[in-house]
């Protein structure tokens, strides 16, 4: 059983993770002339990171105590 504020803390931590994932130093790591199945690696990274943040947010919000 979760404490009432633990989900809020997890969502705040997820926000900070998303902020780090979409900030300049991380984006510059994938800004290379490399493609994955014809798609630039930066686009693949942004889409995968975005989908992961949304999936984690849904998992945190939909968990039942």
C-alpha positions as CSV (number, residue, x, y, z in Angstrom):
1,X,0.0,0.0,0.0
2,X,1.4,3.4,-1.0
3,X,1.5,6.5,1.1
4,X,-0.8,9.3,-0.2
5,X,2.1,11.5,-1.3
6,X,4.3,8.9,-2.8
7,X,2.6,9.1,-6.2
8,X,3.0,12.9,-6.2
9,X,6.7,12.5,-5.5
10,X,7.1,10.0,-8.3
11,X,5.3,12.3,-10.8
12,X,7.7,15.1,-9.7
13,X,10.7,12.8,-10.2
14,X,9.3,11.8,-13.6
15,X,8.9,15.5,-14.6
16,X,12.6,16.1,-13.6
17,X,13.6,13.0,-15.7
18,X,11.7,14.4,-18.7
19,X,13.4,17.7,-18.2
20,X,16.8,16.1,-18.3
21,X,15.9,13.9,-21.3
22,X,14.8,16.8,-23.4
23,X,17.5,19.3,-22.3
24,X,20.5,20.3,-24.5
25,X,23.2,17.9,-23.3
26,X,21.1,14.8,-23.9
27,X,19.8,16.0,-27.2
28,X,23.3,16.9,-28.5
29,X,24.3,13.2,-27.9
30,X,21.9,12.1,-30.6
31,X,22.3,15.0,-33.0
32,X,24.6,13.0,-35.3
33,X,24.3,12.1,-39.0
34,X,23.3,8.6,-38.2
35,X,20.0,7.0,-39.3
36,X,18.0,4.1,-38.0
37,X,15.9,2.6,-40.8
38,X,16.2,5.9,-42.6
39,X,15.1,8.1,-39.7
40,X,17.6,10.4,-38.1
41,X,18.7,9.3,-34.6
42,X,17.6,12.5,-33.0
43,X,14.0,12.0,-34.1
44,X,14.1,8.3,-32.9
45,X,15.5,9.4,-29.5
46,X,12.8,12.2,-29.1
47,X,10.0,9.8,-30.0
48,X,11.2,6.9,-27.8
49,X,11.9,9.2,-24.8
50,X,8.5,10.9,-25.2
51,X,6.7,7.6,-25.4
52,X,8.6,6.3,-22.3
53,X,7.7,9.4,-20.2
54,X,4.0,9.1,-21.2
55,X,4.0,5.3,-20.4
56,X,5.7,5.9,-17.0
57,X,3.2,8.7,-16.2
58,X,0.3,6.4,-17.1
59,X,1.7,3.6,-15.0
60,X,2.1,5.8,-12.0
61,X,-1.3,7.4,-12.3
62,X,-3.3,4.2,-12.9
63,X,-1.8,2.1,-10.1
64,X,-4.3,1.1,-7.5
65,X,-3.3,1.2,-3.8
